[in-house]
Amino acid sequence: MQQVTRTPAPSEVADEWRRRAERPGLARVMRASQPAELAAETTARTIGLVTGLLRSLGGVGAALEIGCGMGRLTPAIAAQARTVTAIDMTPRMLALAKESCAHLSTVDFVHTTVQRLPWQDRRFDAAVCVWVLMHVLDDDEIAEACRAIAAAARHLVLVEYEEADIPVGRFSRLRTVEEYLALLPGAHLLERRELHYGGDRSFAALIALDDPR
């Protein structure tokens, strides 16, 4: 099911995630309406998928986590990379992530958005982006985000919904892996896996990226 809502103003998106950051537990980053045990089980399966795709690269030096939220995936990414730079647009989410990952000395947290990545002369070995790009509704903004990712990373682990029985967020737009490949300059699909839960289907893709610069 393709879900497209009206394109919100940037302030609306920021307010939405500030509100979500005040929810308890995994409801901050997953649907508040689903049972807590389903959220926990789906998170564990997602971690398994992300870990497996990163391992298939045969070693990751520097990793970029796009939309780290409360840091639920950050330790798993850090276990597969020498260093991790984790970004998020919501200060409260970053504070929660820093608190939960205080024991990880190789992780650096940065307040920014995927459309405005601040690195011009640096390229990460891998970027990890899990259920983030679906919240970028505007066509120009998603194109800018994908250009920024391709310039910032050699590989991308991308997890996104393709089908959902109920809306996955107040503002969401579901796209296929083929649509993302078309938006990412120099993208080559290396591996695709699927995640089914609660009537929904997401893809987990490992994508190689040619530097578009």
C-alpha positions in Angstrom: 0.0 0.0 0.0 1.5 3.3 -1.1 1.0 5.9 1.6 1.4 9.6 0.8 0.2 12.3 3.1 0.4 16.0 2.5 3.9 17.4 2.6 4.4 18.9 6.0 6.3 22.1 6.8 9.8 21.4 8.4 8.5 22.8 11.7 5.6 20.2 11.7 8.1 17.4 11.2 10.3 18.7 14.0 7.3 19.0 16.4 6.2 15.4 15.5 9.6 13.9 16.4 9.8 16.1 19.6 6.5 14.6 20.7 7.6 11.1 19.7 10.8 11.4 21.8 8.6 11.8 24.9 6.9 8.4 24.4 8.1 5.5 26.5 10.5 2.8 25.3 10.4 1.6 21.6 7.2 3.6 21.0 9.5 6.6 20.4 10.7 5.1 17.1 8.0 2.5 16.3 4.2 2.7 16.1 2.7 3.4 19.5 -0.3 1.3 18.6 1.5 -2.0 18.3 2.2 -4.3 21.3 5.5 -3.8 23.1 6.5 -7.4 22.5 6.1 -7.0 18.8 8.2 -3.9 18.8 11.0 -5.6 20.7 10.9 -8.7 18.5 10.9 -6.7 15.3 13.8 -4.6 16.6 15.8 -7.8 17.3 15.1 -9.1 13.8 16.1 -5.8 12.3 19.3 -5.8 14.2 20.0 -9.3 12.8 19.4 -8.1 9.3 21.6 -5.0 9.6 24.4 -6.9 11.3 24.3 -9.6 8.6 24.5 -7.1 5.8 27.4 -5.2 7.4 29.3 -8.4 8.0 29.0 -9.3 4.3 31.2 -6.3 3.6 34.1 -8.1 5.2 34.9 -5.3 7.7 33.8 -1.7 8.1 36.0 1.1 9.2 33.9 4.2 9.5 30.1 3.8 9.6 27.4 6.5 9.4 24.1 5.9 11.2 21.4 8.0 9.7 18.5 8.7 12.0 19.8 7.0 15.1 16.8 7.9 17.2 17.1 6.7 20.7 20.1 4.5 19.8 18.4 1.2 19.6 20.6 0.0 16.7 23.7 1.9 17.5 25.5 -0.7 19.6 24.9 -3.4 16.9 26.4 -1.1 14.3 29.3 -0.2 16.6 30.1 -3.9 17.0 30.6 -4.2 13.2 32.6 -1.0 12.6 35.7 0.7 14.1 34.0 4.0 14.4 30.4 5.2 14.1 29.0 8.7 13.5 25.3 8.7 14.5 23.1 11.5 13.4 19.6 12.6 14.2 17.5 15.7 13.8 15.8 15.6 17.2 17.9 16.8 20.2 15.9 14.7 22.7 16.5 11.6 20.7 20.2 12.3 20.5 20.3 12.8 24.3 18.6 9.5 24.8 21.0 7.8 22.4 24.0 9.3 24.1 22.8 8.1 27.5 22.1 4.5 26.3 25.4 4.3 24.4 27.6 6.1 27.0 29.7 2.9 27.2 30.6 3.0 23.5 33.8 5.0 23.1 33.9 4.7 19.3 30.5 6.4 18.7 30.2 10.1 18.0 26.7 11.8 17.9 25.9 14.7 15.6 22.8 16.9 15.4 21.9 17.2 11.7 19.6 15.9 9.0 20.2 13.5 6.2 19.6 16.3 3.6 22.3 18.4 5.2 25.2 16.1 6.0 28.1 18.3 7.0 30.9 16.2 5.5 32.3 17.4 2.2 35.7 15.7 2.1 35.0 12.5 4.0 33.5 9.2 2.8 32.2 6.6 5.2 32.7 2.9 4.4 29.0 2.2 5.1 25.9 4.1 6.0 23.0 2.5 7.8 19.5 4.0 7.4 16.5 2.2 8.9 13.0 3.5 8.4 14.1 7.1 8.0 13.7 8.1 4.4 10.0 7.2 4.3 9.6 10.3 6.5 11.0 12.6 3.8 7.9 13.3 1.7 9.0 16.1 -0.6 10.4 15.0 -4.0 13.2 17.6 -4.0 14.1 16.8 -0.4 14.3 13.0 -0.9 16.4 13.6 -4.0 18.8 15.8 -2.0 18.9 13.2 0.8 19.8 10.5 -1.6 22.5 12.6 -3.3 24.0 13.4 0.1 24.1 9.7 1.1 25.7 8.7 -2.1 28.4 11.4 -1.6 29.0 10.4 2.0 29.2 6.6 1.8 30.6 3.7 -0.3 27.8 1.3 0.8 24.3 1.8 2.2 22.3 -0.6 4.3 18.8 0.6 3.7 15.7 -0.7 5.5 12.3 0.8 4.4 8.7 -0.3 4.3 7.3 -1.3 0.9 3.9 -2.3 2.1 1.9 -1.6 5.3 -1.6 -2.4 6.4 -1.9 0.7 8.5 0.0 4.0 8.3 3.5 3.7 9.7 3.6 7.3 10.8 1.8 10.6 10.8 3.9 11.7 7.8 5.1 8.8 5.6 5.6 7.9 2.0 6.4 4.3 1.1 8.7 3.6 -1.8 10.1 0.5 -3.4 13.7 -0.5 -3.4 13.8 0.2 -7.1 12.6 3.8 -6.5 15.4 4.3 -4.0 18.0 2.8 -6.4 16.8 5.3 -9.1 17.2 8.2 -6.6 20.7 7.2 -5.3 23.4 8.3 -7.8 25.6 5.3 -8.9 23.6 2.8 -6.9 24.1 -1.0 -7.4 22.0 -3.5 -5.5 24.2 -6.1 -3.9 21.8 -8.0 -1.7 18.1 -7.8 -0.8 16.3 -9.4 2.2 12.8 -9.0 3.5 11.3 -8.3 6.9 7.6 -9.2 7.5 5.8 -8.3 10.7 2.3 -7.4 11.7 1.0 -7.6 8.1 3.7 -5.2 6.9 6.7 -5.9 4.6 10.0 -4.0 4.6 13.1 -4.6 2.4 16.6 -4.7 3.8 19.0 -3.8 1.0 22.8 -3.7 0.7 23.6 -1.1 -1.9 27.0 -0.1 -3.4 27.4 3.6 -4.2 29.6 5.3 -6.7 30.9 8.7 -5.6 28.9 11.2 -7.6 31.2 14.1 -7.0 
